[in-house]
């Protein structure tokens, strides 16, 4: 499983012979190192419809013919535009050619009427990847450890204001007990600037067995 960080909360995951693009905020993202028109993917996962997450989804879906995996309300909106969607909802799990995706709780706004934000639990090639999306700290995260775990990689927001801050994200690591945590949704804008050394210290205190891996935008890492 190879992860490429495209800045903010945007990821390209290559696994099971497929490419998964998550929350494609590329155009207008000051940390992005790529252009939306240069990205190819087989599946596009959208956690919620705020502009810094749904971003370039419509244009990428239309150009590539990729399948969108998202909540029902966002999916219905995309389907009405003639795009290919596999709509799901919180608690749902579905097998795909690369593995499986389960939609899990995220405490955040949806950005679309009547909708819910979500996170994703992706299982592929013997690994479990948790993409938290935009969320506050919540006790449902313990389900990732106690029911759906063990989690190999957790992608957690740490920037505060709109999501968990670094301290809460460290507690989330205690709840989840992932082997690796990779921070996201920070330092994109001045409002969400974070001291990464503080985050690392808090994770070491709350979840000593969790390795903190910091990825710069444009870099890739295999797990």
Beta strands, then each sheet from edge to edge (+ up, - down):
strand 1: 2-5
strand 2: 11-15
strand 3: 18-22
strand 4: 43-46
strand 5: 67-71
strand 6: 85-88
strand 7: 93-96
strand 8: 99-105
strand 9: 118-124
strand 10: 127-131
strand 11: 153-157
strand 12: 180-184
strand 13: 211-212
strand 14: 220-222
sheet 1: 6+ 5+ 4+ 3+ 2- 1+ 14-
sheet 2: 7+ 8- 9+ 10- 11- 12- 13-
end
